[in-house]
């Protein structure tokens, strides 16, 4: 498989969420333009972005001068001002930006963003809250990623109950209707494990399936 394609991202709004998106994309080797009207925030992100610019996300002329249309993705991470977030999103779509991802504050904000054509709307606090709630609800759940309303990928900690059992012994798909995608053991990740691979206590099982099937496996199988 070839090297991951380098993409161009612009992030507007450098609060906690916007900054962390910039840093992660930069770390992954992509080109990142970081934008905020606050000089201090722009200065703080300079080392974690390809370019950083002091500009207002609701100023069409400023956005045009930054060549915003040429970016593969523009992430609107304006957190505290819903009006600015909506106006910025509207401007970007009118300017012909193909993929605009926007951080939403609440459901009302989400509905407005949907109506004006945001391509993807994210609720970072809500999503993180969901993950933490799942983590808190069971000591076996290490991490949780929601794929849709009914399907998820969950990292489950293997207990003494399944120690030294192979995937054939467990037959998770037949017994519970979900699938073990990988087994994590320390720093090693066994992707597409063989049916004869044994599970050790403390291994992390990466499981995909319907939420109720995963819950059954977690409660009865582990």
C-alpha positions, 0 to 999 in steps of 0.5 A: 500500500502506498503512502497516505495521500497528503491533503490540504486542510484549513481550520478556522477557529483555534480553540481547544478543538480546532487546535487539537485538529490542527496538531493531529493533521500536522502530525499525520503529514498533511498541509494545514492552514490554521486561521483565527482572529486572535493573534495569540491563538495563531502564534500558539499554533504556528509550530503545529501547522504549515501556515497560520493566518490572522483572519476573521472567518466571517470576512469573505475577502480575507478568506478569498485572499487565503485561497480557501477554495483550494483546500480539500477540507475546511473545518469550522471550529468556531466554538463560542459564537454560533452566529459566526459559525453559521455565517462562516459555513454559509460563506464557504459553501457559497464560495464553492468549498467542496467539503465543509466540516463544522463543530456544532454547539447544540441541536439547534446549531446542528439543524441550522448547519444542516439547512445551509449545507454543511457536509459533516457536523461534529459534536466533539463534547457529545461524542467524547461524552458518549465514549466516556459514559461507555467506558465508565459503565463497564470496566471491560470497555476500553474504548468505544466508537459509534458507527451509526445508531445501532452499530459500534466498534468497541475495545474490550478487555479479555478476562480470566473467563476467556484466557487461553481460549482460541477464536474458534472456541469462543465462536463470537460470530455464531454465539453473539453475532459480532466479529473480533477484528483484531487483538491488541497485546501490549504494543502489538496489534494482530489484525484479522487474527487466525481462528486458532489464535489464543487469547490471553488475559489482559488482551484487548479485543477489538469487536464490531457489531450491533450494539446489543450483540456486543453488549451480550458478548461483553456481559455473557462471553467475557 
